[in-house]
Amino acid sequence: MDFSVIVNENEVVRASLPLEQQWLPLSNLDLLLPPLEFSVFLCYRKPSQCNGPWMTRTLKRSLAQTLVLFYPLSGEVVKSSAGEPVLLCNNRGVDFLEAFADVELREMDFYNTDATIEEKLMPKKKKDAVLSILVTELRCGSFIVSCTFDHRITDAYSANMFLVAWAETAQSKSMSIIPSFQRSLLTPRRPGSYHASLDDMYVLISKLPPPTTTTNDIISRIYYITAEKIDSLQAEASSNGCKRTKLESLSAYLWQKIAQTHTRKGGATEKCKMGIIVNGRTRLCSNGLMSNYFGNVLSIPMGEESAEELSTKPLSWVASAVHGFLSAATCKEHFLGLIDWVEAHRPEPAMTRIYNREKEDSGTAFVVSSGQWLPVSQVDFGWGRPVFGSYHFPWGSECGYVMPLPSASRDGDWVVYIHLLRKQLELLEKEAGAVLRPITPEYYLGDDL
């Protein structure tokens, strides 16, 4: 899309109350994240009873209040004496940019998210900052709130906590969740213990081969899946008598379809890897003690099958394979072992193995996350719920990335962000076009188009 964006204001918003400077160590699970950024954007119709300046003042005022409790977001990441990242909570502030875009919401092409969000409507975070925010008013009076987070400090679950708390504060409501930064919840055991399978899931960065030139032909697209299609996939994936979750069912379907793109190219013998991000909060503490924990509590178990088997077996078989490799990572011992694994290798940095393409890899790999924790309807700053929103995570690897989240405009539907090689996406659209539909203004604006 060819439209101009002009940044009018660039302000640093700090916590509204004085904060004592302190150091906050990263947990062992935080240390598994390299310096990556991920973004969230939310689109709002033109409010009927307030104007742009009043809205941005409300956003900045409530942000300053929210940062009192979410103070790590106002800090900066520095290096410890051991060379590890650590968070200096010094209230340096959050960069808050205001912009105007010469385009209307009904003209936006969010399907081609690289050209709209990545290039024009996403804030560029400063190197050591944790969070940057860009609020863009459109020509029609609608506006877009975009946030870019340091993934070493926050996972998607934590970012969602912040967004909901910020919206509640803007409406002068009490926060429904008070964040916890209690790192002792993720303390390694003495003596530590972990299963050998973790050596297949995670790798020391020093053991990786020299980086190769990453292809520039990796693109991002956004689709939607109707509630009916999700239910249909779940029914098909559960046809062997074992009911699968909706996320397992969609993951299995994508694994099968992406494998088929390789068989179409004559790569039936190639291996196809898929990882699924698991949130460990309820696994580590079933009593809800970690429901408000702010930080990374993630693991990425993965499966590997031949493209030919994935392509020819029924979806229920693929879903069983998904459930099989997931089950090993959905227990308390897995996450305790992962914490101990990191401790055993510190201070050497490590990361998930699937992110990196190794020399012996001949097939493809992708990771499925879950944005189902984002209650989109609750991110209402006082002038209505967003009509559309998505994550944006072009994470700089040849490993693909998929993030489904609830639709903001149609209950039961899912919006799906996909980051893959262009040739894979083109074939995927042909193979799965009846399920994955490109996002359009007609979808999220409906009769208001």
MIMI-410777 format. One record per residue (C-alpha): residue number from 1; residue in three letters; x, y, z. Coordinates in steps of 0.001 Angstrom, whole numbers, plus 500000, padded with zeros to 6 digits. Example, Ala and Ser with C-alpha at 12.3 -4.5 7.8 and 13.67 -1.06 7.14 Angstrom:
<resi:1	resn:ALA	east:512300	north:495500	up:507800>
<resi:2	resn:SER	east:513670	north:498940	up:507140>
***
This chain:
<resi:1	resn:MET	east:500000	north:500000	up:500000>
<resi:2	resn:ASP	east:501248	north:503435	up:499123>
<resi:3	resn:PHE	east:500301	north:505828	up:501913>
<resi:4	resn:SER	east:502305	north:508260	up:504000>
<resi:5	resn:VAL	east:502796	north:508194	up:507761>
<resi:6	resn:ILE	east:503968	north:511321	up:509570>
<resi:7	resn:VAL	east:505168	north:511091	up:513193>
<resi:8	resn:ASN	east:503940	north:514205	up:515002>
<resi:9	resn:GLU	east:505086	north:513547	up:518557>
<resi:10	resn:ASN	east:507782	north:511435	up:520205>
<resi:11	resn:GLU	east:507521	north:511459	up:523974>
<resi:12	resn:VAL	east:508954	north:509289	up:526739>
<resi:13	resn:VAL	east:506256	north:508176	up:529195>
<resi:14	resn:ARG	east:507455	north:507198	up:532671>
<resi:15	resn:ALA	east:505688	north:505713	up:535665>
<resi:16	resn:SER	east:503557	north:508376	up:537357>
<resi:17	resn:LEU	east:504970	north:507624	up:540828>
<resi:18	resn:PRO	east:508630	north:507657	up:541851>
<resi:19	resn:LEU	east:510220	north:504211	up:541566>
<resi:20	resn:GLU	east:513320	north:503083	up:543406>
<resi:21	resn:GLN	east:515957	north:501846	up:540978>
<resi:22	resn:GLN	east:516437	north:498102	up:541244>
<resi:23	resn:TRP	east:517880	north:495154	up:539371>
<resi:24	resn:LEU	east:515553	north:492396	up:538214>
<resi:25	resn:PRO	east:517323	north:489216	up:537122>
<resi:26	resn:LEU	east:515996	north:487293	up:534166>
<resi:27	resn:SER	east:514746	north:483834	up:535020>
<resi:28	resn:ASN	east:516334	north:480736	up:533497>
<resi:29	resn:LEU	east:513376	north:480533	up:531104>
<resi:30	resn:ASP	east:513909	north:484168	up:530066>
<resi:31	resn:LEU	east:517524	north:483311	up:529266>
<resi:32	resn:LEU	east:516383	north:480879	up:526556>
<resi:33	resn:LEU	east:515224	north:483837	up:524447>
<resi:34	resn:PRO	east:517700	north:485609	up:522150>
<resi:35	resn:PRO	east:517276	north:489361	up:521511>
<resi:36	resn:LEU	east:513960	north:489087	up:519662>
<resi:37	resn:GLU	east:511072	north:491526	up:519393>
<resi:38	resn:PHE	east:507393	north:490826	up:518846>
<resi:39	resn:SER	east:504569	north:493244	up:518216>
<resi:40	resn:VAL	east:500828	north:493569	up:518760>
<resi:41	resn:PHE	east:498530	north:495985	up:516944>
<resi:42	resn:LEU	east:494883	north:496815	up:517601>
<resi:43	resn:CYS	east:492549	north:498772	up:515306>
<resi:44	resn:TYR	east:489716	north:500973	up:516576>
<resi:45	resn:ARG	east:486885	north:502698	up:514734>
<resi:46	resn:LYS	east:486551	north:506460	up:514961>
<resi:47	resn:PRO	east:485054	north:507223	up:518384>
<resi:48	resn:SER	east:481831	north:509190	up:518253>
<resi:49	resn:GLN	east:482275	north:511247	up:521417>
<resi:50	resn:CYS	east:485974	north:512059	up:521648>
<resi:51	resn:ASN	east:488773	north:513347	up:519445>
<resi:52	resn:GLY	east:492339	north:512276	up:518713>
<resi:53	resn:PRO	east:494187	north:514599	up:521117>
<resi:54	resn:TRP	east:491924	north:513636	up:524019>
<resi:55	resn:MET	east:492443	north:509927	up:523268>
<resi:56	resn:THR	east:496231	north:510146	up:523146>
<resi:57	resn:ARG	east:496267	north:512132	up:526400>
<resi:58	resn:THR	east:494133	north:509398	up:527968>
<resi:59	resn:LEU	east:496472	north:506700	up:526650>
<resi:60	resn:LYS	east:499599	north:508437	up:527951>
<resi:61	resn:ARG	east:498078	north:509245	up:531355>
<resi:62	resn:SER	east:496836	north:505684	up:531891>
<resi:63	resn:LEU	east:500131	north:504250	up:530585>
<resi:64	resn:ALA	east:502053	north:506245	up:533195>
<resi:65	resn:GLN	east:499742	north:504867	up:535896>
<resi:66	resn:THR	east:499979	north:501290	up:534587>
<resi:67	resn:LEU	east:503785	north:501428	up:534582>
<resi:68	resn:VAL	east:503777	north:501868	up:538362>
<resi:69	resn:LEU	east:502890	north:498180	up:538705>
<resi:70	resn:PHE	east:504343	north:497016	up:535367>
<resi:71	resn:TYR	east:507599	north:498833	up:536120>
<resi:72	resn:PRO	east:509946	north:496425	up:534250>
<resi:73	resn:LEU	east:508433	north:497663	up:530979>
<resi:74	resn:SER	east:509842	north:501094	up:531816>
<resi:75	resn:GLY	east:513368	north:499765	up:532361>
<resi:76	resn:GLU	east:516202	north:498741	up:530074>
<resi:77	resn:VAL	east:518152	north:495560	up:529369>
<resi:78	resn:VAL	east:521872	north:495633	up:530175>
<resi:79	resn:LYS	east:524633	north:493040	up:530579>
<resi:80	resn:SER	east:525631	north:491532	up:533917>
<resi:81	resn:SER	east:529254	north:490897	up:534891>
<resi:82	resn:ALA	east:528768	north:487326	up:533641>
<resi:83	resn:GLY	east:527675	north:488626	up:530247>
<resi:84	resn:GLU	east:524027	north:487670	up:530727>
<resi:85	resn:PRO	east:521144	north:490082	up:530093>
<resi:86	resn:VAL	east:519605	north:491621	up:533201>
<resi:87	resn:LEU	east:516831	north:494167	up:533622>
<resi:88	resn:LEU	east:517670	north:497528	up:535141>
<resi:89	resn:CYS	east:514389	north:498932	up:536476>
<resi:90	resn:ASN	east:515313	north:502611	up:536376>
<resi:91	resn:ASN	east:512109	north:504094	up:534922>
<resi:92	resn:ARG	east:513883	north:505225	up:531740>
<resi:93	resn:GLY	east:510394	north:505251	up:530283>
<resi:94	resn:VAL	east:508492	north:503948	up:527272>
<resi:95	resn:ASP	east:508871	north:505652	up:523892>
<resi:96	resn:PHE	east:505390	north:506827	up:522896>
<resi:97	resn:LEU	east:505000	north:508030	up:519323>
<resi:98	resn:GLU	east:501983	north:509737	up:517775>
<resi:99	resn:ALA	east:501491	north:509649	up:514012>
<resi:100	resn:PHE	east:499012	north:510404	up:511251>
<resi:101	resn:ALA	east:498497	north:508085	up:508254>
<resi:102	resn:ASP	east:496912	north:509339	up:505064>
<resi:103	resn:VAL	east:494698	north:506281	up:504640>
<resi:104	resn:GLU	east:491315	north:505023	up:505871>
<resi:105	resn:LEU	east:490733	north:501848	up:507864>
<resi:106	resn:ARG	east:488588	north:500404	up:505075>
<resi:107	resn:GLU	east:491554	north:500775	up:502709>
<resi:108	resn:MET	east:494057	north:498911	up:504871>
<resi:109	resn:ASP	east:495598	north:495705	up:503520>
<resi:110	resn:PHE	east:496342	north:493726	up:506656>
<resi:111	resn:TYR	east:496654	north:490537	up:504612>
<resi:112	resn:ASN	east:499968	north:491921	up:503331>
<resi:113	resn:THR	east:501068	north:492830	up:506822>
<resi:114	resn:ASP	east:504731	north:493394	up:505895>
<resi:115	resn:ALA	east:503833	north:496385	up:503735>
<resi:116	resn:THR	east:501307	north:497911	up:506138>
<resi:117	resn:ILE	east:502274	north:497068	up:509708>
<resi:118	resn:GLU	east:505977	north:496220	up:509488>
<resi:119	resn:GLU	east:507007	north:499062	up:507198>
<resi:120	resn:LYS	east:504635	north:501836	up:508264>
<resi:121	resn:LEU	east:502667	north:501264	up:511462>
<resi:122	resn:MET	east:504991	north:499450	up:513875>
<resi:123	resn:PRO	east:507245	north:501292	up:516351>
<resi:124	resn:LYS	east:510962	north:500549	up:516131>
<resi:125	resn:LYS	east:512152	north:499755	up:519629>
<resi:126	resn:LYS	east:515427	north:501252	up:520804>
<resi:127	resn:LYS	east:518147	north:498690	up:521415>
<resi:128	resn:ASP	east:517977	north:498393	up:525210>
<resi:129	resn:ALA	east:514346	north:499444	up:525715>
<resi:130	resn:VAL	east:511694	north:496919	up:526723>
<resi:131	resn:LEU	east:508612	north:498497	up:525114>
<resi:132	resn:SER	east:507777	north:501071	up:522448>
<resi:133	resn:ILE	east:504284	north:502289	up:521471>
<resi:134	resn:LEU	east:502968	north:503962	up:518339>
<resi:135	resn:VAL	east:499451	north:505430	up:518134>
<resi:136	resn:THR	east:498455	north:506260	up:514547>
<resi:137	resn:GLU	east:495369	north:508253	up:513658>
<resi:138	resn:LEU	east:493970	north:507467	up:510208>
<resi:139	resn:ARG	east:492360	north:509890	up:507779>
<resi:140	resn:CYS	east:488897	north:508560	up:508645>
<resi:141	resn:GLY	east:489396	north:509219	up:512368>
<resi:142	resn:SER	east:490012	north:505566	up:513229>
<resi:143	resn:PHE	east:493295	north:504743	up:514909>
<resi:144	resn:ILE	east:495757	north:501920	up:515485>
<resi:145	resn:VAL	east:497642	north:501185	up:518713>
<resi:146	resn:SER	east:500873	north:499248	up:518057>
<resi:147	resn:CYS	east:503267	north:497910	up:520704>
<resi:148	resn:THR	east:506694	north:496320	up:520272>
<resi:149	resn:PHE	east:508053	north:494233	up:523170>
<resi:150	resn:ASP	east:511448	north:492738	up:524026>
<resi:151	resn:HIS	east:510734	north:489000	up:524042>
<resi:152	resn:ARG	east:513472	north:488377	up:526623>
<resi:153	resn:ILE	east:511358	north:490243	up:529170>
<resi:154	resn:THR	east:507823	north:489285	up:528219>
<resi:155	resn:ASP	east:505997	north:486481	up:526482>
<resi:156	resn:ALA	east:502621	north:486916	up:524775>
<resi:157	resn:TYR	east:500739	north:485984	up:527966>
<resi:158	resn:SER	east:502543	north:488762	up:529883>
<resi:159	resn:ALA	east:501983	north:491289	up:527091>
<resi:160	resn:ASN	east:498286	north:490474	up:527202>
<resi:161	resn:MET	east:498223	north:491100	up:530962>
<resi:162	resn:PHE	east:499724	north:494529	up:530386>
<resi:163	resn:LEU	east:497341	north:495462	up:527555>
<resi:164	resn:VAL	east:494269	north:494542	up:529612>
<resi:165	resn:ALA	east:495596	north:496389	up:532678>
<resi:166	resn:TRP	east:496346	north:499473	up:530561>
<resi:167	resn:ALA	east:492805	north:499455	up:529147>
<resi:168	resn:GLU	east:491276	north:499000	up:532604>
<resi:169	resn:THR	east:493313	north:501900	up:533955>
<resi:170	resn:ALA	east:492217	north:504126	up:531060>
<resi:171	resn:GLN	east:488609	north:503495	up:532136>
<resi:172	resn:SER	east:489442	north:504202	up:535805>
<resi:173	resn:LYS	east:488817	north:500563	up:536706>
<resi:174	resn:SER	east:490802	north:498503	up:539176>
<resi:175	resn:MET	east:493274	north:496148	up:537550>
<resi:176	resn:SER	east:491853	north:492634	up:537373>
<resi:177	resn:ILE	east:495369	north:491131	up:537559>
<resi:178	resn:ILE	east:498319	north:492550	up:539513>
<resi:179	resn:PRO	east:501580	north:491348	up:537929>
<resi:180	resn:SER	east:504060	north:489255	up:539869>
<resi:181	resn:PHE	east:507812	north:489320	up:539212>
<resi:182	resn:GLN	east:508621	north:486651	up:541803>
<resi:183	resn:ARG	east:511612	north:484979	up:540179>
<resi:184	resn:SER	east:511851	north:482498	up:543056>
<resi:185	resn:LEU	east:508947	north:480645	up:541423>
<resi:186	resn:LEU	east:511432	north:479560	up:538755>
<resi:187	resn:THR	east:514427	north:478798	up:540983>
<resi:188	resn:PRO	east:516502	north:475786	up:539852>
<resi:189	resn:ARG	east:516601	north:472744	up:542093>
<resi:190	resn:ARG	east:519627	north:471641	up:544115>
<resi:191	resn:PRO	east:520770	north:469248	up:542814>
<resi:192	resn:GLY	east:519292	north:469793	up:539378>
<resi:193	resn:SER	east:517889	north:467091	up:537147>
<resi:194	resn:TYR	east:516567	north:466988	up:533600>
<resi:195	resn:HIS	east:515572	north:464504	up:530914>
<resi:196	resn:ALA	east:518031	north:463873	up:528074>
<resi:197	resn:SER	east:515338	north:464830	up:525540>
<resi:198	resn:LEU	east:515931	north:468493	up:526404>
<resi:199	resn:ASP	east:519263	north:468230	up:524585>
<resi:200	resn:ASP	east:517239	north:467623	up:521418>
<resi:201	resn:MET	east:514914	north:470550	up:522066>
<resi:202	resn:TYR	east:517462	north:473190	up:523092>
<resi:203	resn:VAL	east:521026	north:473938	up:522032>
<resi:204	resn:LEU	east:523911	north:476088	up:523225>
<resi:205	resn:ILE	east:524441	north:478967	up:520830>
<resi:206	resn:SER	east:528178	north:478189	up:520800>
<resi:207	resn:LYS	east:527373	north:474757	up:519328>
<resi:208	resn:LEU	east:525506	north:476164	up:516354>
<resi:209	resn:PRO	east:527199	north:476370	up:512955>
<resi:210	resn:PRO	east:528102	north:479826	up:511614>
<resi:211	resn:PRO	east:524960	north:481654	up:510500>
<resi:212	resn:THR	east:524122	north:481388	up:506832>
<resi:213	resn:THR	east:522594	north:484101	up:504723>
<resi:214	resn:THR	east:518891	north:484148	up:505508>
<resi:215	resn:THR	east:516641	north:484287	up:502495>
<resi:216	resn:ASN	east:514775	north:487525	up:501965>
<resi:217	resn:ASP	east:511821	north:485629	up:500569>
<resi:218	resn:ILE	east:510124	north:485082	up:503936>
<resi:219	resn:ILE	east:506850	north:486957	up:504185>
<resi:220	resn:SER	east:503996	north:487496	up:506619>
<resi:221	resn:ARG	east:500291	north:487148	up:505900>
<resi:222	resn:ILE	east:497137	north:487315	up:508021>
<resi:223	resn:TYR	east:494130	north:485026	up:507507>
<resi:224	resn:TYR	east:490939	north:484181	up:509321>
<resi:225	resn:ILE	east:489267	north:480847	up:510035>
<resi:226	resn:THR	east:485560	north:480680	up:510753>
<resi:227	resn:ALA	east:484241	north:478994	up:513876>
<resi:228	resn:GLU	east:482553	north:476376	up:511674>
<resi:229	resn:LYS	east:485854	north:475450	up:509991>
<resi:230	resn:ILE	east:487607	north:475192	up:513358>
<resi:231	resn:ASP	east:484890	north:472856	up:514654>
<resi:232	resn:SER	east:485107	north:470806	up:511463>
<resi:233	resn:LEU	east:488888	north:470432	up:511770>
<resi:234	resn:GLN	east:488525	north:469389	up:515400>
<resi:235	resn:ALA	east:485929	north:466762	up:514505>
<resi:236	resn:GLU	east:488151	north:465341	up:511743>
<resi:237	resn:ALA	east:491253	north:465381	up:513939>
<resi:238	resn:SER	east:489333	north:463566	up:516695>
<resi:239	resn:SER	east:487860	north:460894	up:514448>
<resi:240	resn:ASN	east:489962	north:458122	up:516006>
<resi:241	resn:GLY	east:487956	north:458415	up:519227>
<resi:242	resn:CYS	east:490363	north:460718	up:521094>
<resi:243	resn:LYS	east:489161	north:464297	up:521254>
<resi:244	resn:ARG	east:491845	north:466800	up:520316>
<resi:245	resn:THR	east:491918	north:470456	up:521267>
<resi:246	resn:LYS	east:491212	north:473102	up:518663>
<resi:247	resn:LEU	east:494847	north:474222	up:518720>
<resi:248	resn:GLU	east:496080	north:470637	up:518283>
<resi:249	resn:SER	east:493651	north:470200	up:515392>
<resi:250	resn:LEU	east:494683	north:473382	up:513587>
<resi:251	resn:SER	east:498373	north:472607	up:514173>
<resi:252	resn:ALA	east:497931	north:469124	up:512741>
<resi:253	resn:TYR	east:496125	north:470530	up:509703>
<resi:254	resn:LEU	east:498880	north:473074	up:509025>
<resi:255	resn:TRP	east:501592	north:470434	up:509531>
<resi:256	resn:GLN	east:499890	north:468241	up:506956>
<resi:257	resn:LYS	east:499329	north:471023	up:504436>
<resi:258	resn:ILE	east:502846	north:472438	up:504711>
<resi:259	resn:ALA	east:504202	north:468897	up:504254>
<resi:260	resn:GLN	east:502110	north:468621	up:501098>
<resi:261	resn:THR	east:503853	north:471682	up:499685>
<resi:262	resn:HIS	east:507065	north:469623	up:499834>
<resi:263	resn:THR	east:505611	north:466513	up:498224>
<resi:264	resn:ARG	east:504373	north:468724	up:495375>
<resi:265	resn:LYS	east:507999	north:469748	up:494824>
<resi:266	resn:GLY	east:509268	north:466167	up:494852>
<resi:267	resn:GLY	east:510491	north:466290	up:498440>
<resi:268	resn:ALA	east:508438	north:463414	up:499840>
<resi:269	resn:THR	east:511463	north:462006	up:501686>
<resi:270	resn:GLU	east:512190	north:465317	up:503421>
<resi:271	resn:LYS	east:511482	north:465732	up:507100>
<resi:272	resn:CYS	east:508963	north:468267	up:508301>
<resi:273	resn:LYS	east:509381	north:469680	up:511829>
<resi:274	resn:MET	east:506754	north:471462	up:513854>
<resi:275	resn:GLY	east:507064	north:472975	up:517311>
<resi:276	resn:ILE	east:504202	north:474180	up:519502>
<resi:277	resn:ILE	east:504701	north:476749	up:522250>
<resi:278	resn:VAL	east:503439	north:475565	up:525636>
<resi:279	resn:ASN	east:502644	north:477976	up:528465>
<resi:280	resn:GLY	east:504032	north:476467	up:531661>
<resi:281	resn:ARG	east:502195	north:478562	up:534234>
<resi:282	resn:THR	east:499427	north:476065	up:535004>
<resi:283	resn:ARG	east:501876	north:473168	up:534641>
<resi:284	resn:LEU	east:504227	north:474510	up:537301>
<resi:285	resn:CYS	east:501514	north:475686	up:539706>
<resi:286	resn:SER	east:498054	north:474160	up:539483>
<resi:287	resn:ASN	east:496808	north:476396	up:542328>
<resi:288	resn:GLY	east:496901	north:479554	up:540187>
<resi:289	resn:LEU	east:499953	north:480979	up:541956>
<resi:290	resn:MET	east:501581	north:481747	up:538597>
<resi:291	resn:SER	east:498520	north:483032	up:536773>
<resi:292	resn:ASN	east:499793	north:486591	up:537173>
<resi:293	resn:TYR	east:503502	north:485843	up:536690>
<resi:294	resn:PHE	east:505136	north:488329	up:534296>
<resi:295	resn:GLY	east:507956	north:486940	up:532169>
<resi:296	resn:ASN	east:508672	north:483966	up:529935>
<resi:297	resn:VAL	east:507253	north:480617	up:531019>
<resi:298	resn:LEU	east:507480	north:478812	up:527705>
<resi:299	resn:SER	east:508716	north:475574	up:526214>
<resi:300	resn:ILE	east:508724	north:474529	up:522564>
<resi:301	resn:PRO	east:508391	north:470752	up:522169>
<resi:302	resn:MET	east:508631	north:469605	up:518572>
<resi:303	resn:GLY	east:507837	north:466668	up:516359>
<resi:304	resn:GLU	east:509457	north:465475	up:513152>
<resi:305	resn:GLU	east:507866	north:463274	up:510488>
<resi:306	resn:SER	east:508453	north:462598	up:506813>
<resi:307	resn:ALA	east:506590	north:464849	up:504397>
<resi:308	resn:GLU	east:505180	north:461762	up:502692>
<resi:309	resn:GLU	east:503626	north:460320	up:505867>
<resi:310	resn:LEU	east:502197	north:463645	up:506945>
<resi:311	resn:SER	east:500720	north:464141	up:503484>
<resi:312	resn:THR	east:499114	north:460732	up:503082>
<resi:313	resn:LYS	east:497961	north:459818	up:506584>
<resi:314	resn:PRO	east:494511	north:460932	up:507832>
<resi:315	resn:LEU	east:494333	north:464117	up:509878>
<resi:316	resn:SER	east:493528	north:462110	up:513014>
<resi:317	resn:TRP	east:496904	north:460324	up:512660>
<resi:318	resn:VAL	east:498721	north:463658	up:512374>
<resi:319	resn:ALA	east:496787	north:465015	up:515371>
<resi:320	resn:SER	east:497846	north:461960	up:517401>
<resi:321	resn:ALA	east:501467	north:462691	up:516511>
<resi:322	resn:VAL	east:500956	north:466285	up:517655>
<resi:323	resn:HIS	east:499401	north:465160	up:520918>
<resi:324	resn:GLY	east:502255	north:462708	up:521422>
<resi:325	resn:PHE	east:505117	north:465192	up:521344>
<resi:326	resn:LEU	east:503061	north:467805	up:523230>
<resi:327	resn:SER	east:502227	north:465493	up:526111>
<resi:328	resn:ALA	east:505870	north:465290	up:527192>
<resi:329	resn:ALA	east:505932	north:469057	up:527780>
<resi:330	resn:THR	east:502608	north:469533	up:529539>
<resi:331	resn:CYS	east:503726	north:468397	up:532990>
<resi:332	resn:LYS	east:505460	north:470066	up:535909>
<resi:333	resn:GLU	east:508585	north:467923	up:535673>
<resi:334	resn:HIS	east:509276	north:469074	up:532103>
<resi:335	resn:PHE	east:509438	north:472745	up:533116>
<resi:336	resn:LEU	east:511406	north:472045	up:536303>
<resi:337	resn:GLY	east:513851	north:470064	up:534172>
<resi:338	resn:LEU	east:514102	north:472888	up:531642>
<resi:339	resn:ILE	east:514961	north:475356	up:534416>
<resi:340	resn:ASP	east:517644	north:472950	up:535644>
<resi:341	resn:TRP	east:518958	north:472408	up:532094>
<resi:342	resn:VAL	east:519590	north:476138	up:531695>
<resi:343	resn:GLU	east:521251	north:476296	up:535122>
<resi:344	resn:ALA	east:523586	north:473433	up:534209>
<resi:345	resn:HIS	east:524825	north:475331	up:531145>
<resi:346	resn:ARG	east:525005	north:478913	up:532457>
<resi:347	resn:PRO	east:526431	north:481361	up:531649>
<resi:348	resn:GLU	east:526548	north:479972	up:528112>
<resi:349	resn:PRO	east:523476	north:481247	up:526238>
<resi:350	resn:ALA	east:521108	north:478702	up:524740>
<resi:351	resn:MET	east:517949	north:478709	up:522682>
<resi:352	resn:THR	east:515354	north:476455	up:521093>
<resi:353	resn:ARG	east:516854	north:474167	up:518472>
<resi:354	resn:ILE	east:513964	north:474413	up:515990>
<resi:355	resn:TYR	east:514620	north:478130	up:515460>
<resi:356	resn:ASN	east:517953	north:477339	up:513809>
<resi:357	resn:ARG	east:518378	north:475521	up:510527>
<resi:358	resn:GLU	east:521216	north:473061	up:511009>
<resi:359	resn:LYS	east:523440	north:471524	up:508330>
<resi:360	resn:GLU	east:521633	north:468182	up:508255>
<resi:361	resn:ASP	east:518192	north:469765	up:507940>
<resi:362	resn:SER	east:516795	north:469163	up:504460>
<resi:363	resn:GLY	east:513112	north:469844	up:505050>
<resi:364	resn:THR	east:511151	north:472630	up:506639>
<resi:365	resn:ALA	east:510268	north:473725	up:510161>
<resi:366	resn:PHE	east:507732	north:476022	up:511759>
<resi:367	resn:VAL	east:506427	north:476903	up:515203>
<resi:368	resn:VAL	east:502803	north:477340	up:516288>
<resi:369	resn:SER	east:502101	north:479670	up:519187>
<resi:370	resn:SER	east:498762	north:480610	up:520712>
<resi:371	resn:GLY	east:497287	north:484055	up:521186>
<resi:372	resn:GLN	east:494148	north:482603	up:522737>
<resi:373	resn:TRP	east:495136	north:484272	up:526000>
<resi:374	resn:LEU	east:494456	north:487717	up:524525>
<resi:375	resn:PRO	east:490902	north:488733	up:525477>
<resi:376	resn:VAL	east:490594	north:491230	up:522632>
<resi:377	resn:SER	east:487243	north:492571	up:523789>
<resi:378	resn:GLN	east:488811	north:493658	up:527100>
<resi:379	resn:VAL	east:491373	north:495958	up:525453>
<resi:380	resn:ASP	east:488851	north:498772	up:525446>
<resi:381	resn:PHE	east:490322	north:502115	up:526467>
<resi:382	resn:GLY	east:486907	north:503696	up:526862>
<resi:383	resn:TRP	east:485787	north:504219	up:523256>
<resi:384	resn:GLY	east:484903	north:500695	up:522182>
<resi:385	resn:ARG	east:486536	north:497323	up:521644>
<resi:386	resn:PRO	east:488968	north:496919	up:518731>
<resi:387	resn:VAL	east:487521	north:495744	up:515428>
<resi:388	resn:PHE	east:490726	north:493986	up:514456>
<resi:389	resn:GLY	east:494027	north:493001	up:515989>
<resi:390	resn:SER	east:496922	north:490635	up:515517>
<resi:391	resn:TYR	east:500427	north:489802	up:516574>
<resi:392	resn:HIS	east:503283	north:490521	up:514179>
<resi:393	resn:PHE	east:506465	north:488473	up:514622>
<resi:394	resn:PRO	east:508846	north:488303	up:511633>
<resi:395	resn:TRP	east:511495	north:486717	up:513855>
<resi:396	resn:GLY	east:514380	north:486584	up:511392>
<resi:397	resn:SER	east:514646	north:482831	up:510945>
<resi:398	resn:GLU	east:513916	north:480432	up:508102>
<resi:399	resn:CYS	east:511801	north:478572	up:510630>
<resi:400	resn:GLY	east:508189	north:479614	up:510062>
<resi:401	resn:TYR	east:505871	north:481008	up:512701>
<resi:402	resn:VAL	east:502100	north:480771	up:513172>
<resi:403	resn:MET	east:500039	north:482692	up:515749>
<resi:404	resn:PRO	east:496268	north:482161	up:515982>
<resi:405	resn:LEU	east:494206	north:484428	up:518229>
<resi:406	resn:PRO	east:490507	north:485174	up:518765>
<resi:407	resn:SER	east:488832	north:487388	up:516190>
<resi:408	resn:ALA	east:487985	north:490833	up:517521>
<resi:409	resn:SER	east:484923	north:491228	up:515306>
<resi:410	resn:ARG	east:483375	north:487747	up:515004>
<resi:411	resn:ASP	east:482985	north:485551	up:518077>
<resi:412	resn:GLY	east:484340	north:482039	up:517619>
<resi:413	resn:ASP	east:486467	north:482860	up:514575>
<resi:414	resn:TRP	east:490257	north:482909	up:514718>
<resi:415	resn:VAL	east:492673	north:485365	up:513138>
<resi:416	resn:VAL	east:495900	north:483602	up:512095>
<resi:417	resn:TYR	east:499232	north:485351	up:511543>
<resi:418	resn:ILE	east:501577	north:483223	up:509397>
<resi:419	resn:HIS	east:505254	north:483896	up:508635>
<resi:420	resn:LEU	east:506659	north:481497	up:506010>
<resi:421	resn:LEU	east:508691	north:481288	up:502831>
<resi:422	resn:ARG	east:506788	north:482860	up:499958>
<resi:423	resn:LYS	east:506696	north:479623	up:497946>
<resi:424	resn:GLN	east:505325	north:477749	up:500960>
<resi:425	resn:LEU	east:502602	north:480315	up:501519>
<resi:426	resn:GLU	east:501594	north:480306	up:497860>
<resi:427	resn:LEU	east:501203	north:476524	up:497893>
<resi:428	resn:LEU	east:499541	north:476613	up:501311>
<resi:429	resn:GLU	east:496906	north:479016	up:499995>
<resi:430	resn:LYS	east:496145	north:476605	up:497160>
<resi:431	resn:GLU	east:495975	north:473573	up:499449>
<resi:432	resn:ALA	east:494173	north:475211	up:502377>
<resi:433	resn:GLY	east:492295	north:478059	up:500718>
<resi:434	resn:ALA	east:488939	north:476717	up:501895>
<resi:435	resn:VAL	east:490064	north:477037	up:505527>
<resi:436	resn:LEU	east:492538	north:479940	up:505586>
<resi:437	resn:ARG	east:490850	north:483006	up:504115>
<resi:438	resn:PRO	east:492864	north:486205	up:503509>
<resi:439	resn:ILE	east:491827	north:488960	up:505897>
<resi:440	resn:THR	east:489882	north:491793	up:504230>
<resi:441	resn:PRO	east:488242	north:495041	up:505411>
<resi:442	resn:GLU	east:484880	north:493399	up:504648>
<resi:443	resn:TYR	east:485660	north:490814	up:507318>
<resi:444	resn:TYR	east:486401	north:493141	up:510243>
<resi:445	resn:LEU	east:484238	north:496150	up:509275>
<resi:446	resn:GLY	east:481201	north:494350	up:507863>
<resi:447	resn:ASP	east:478270	north:496696	up:507253>
<resi:448	resn:ASP	east:480368	north:499658	up:508423>
<resi:449	resn:LEU	east:482729	north:499362	up:505448>
***
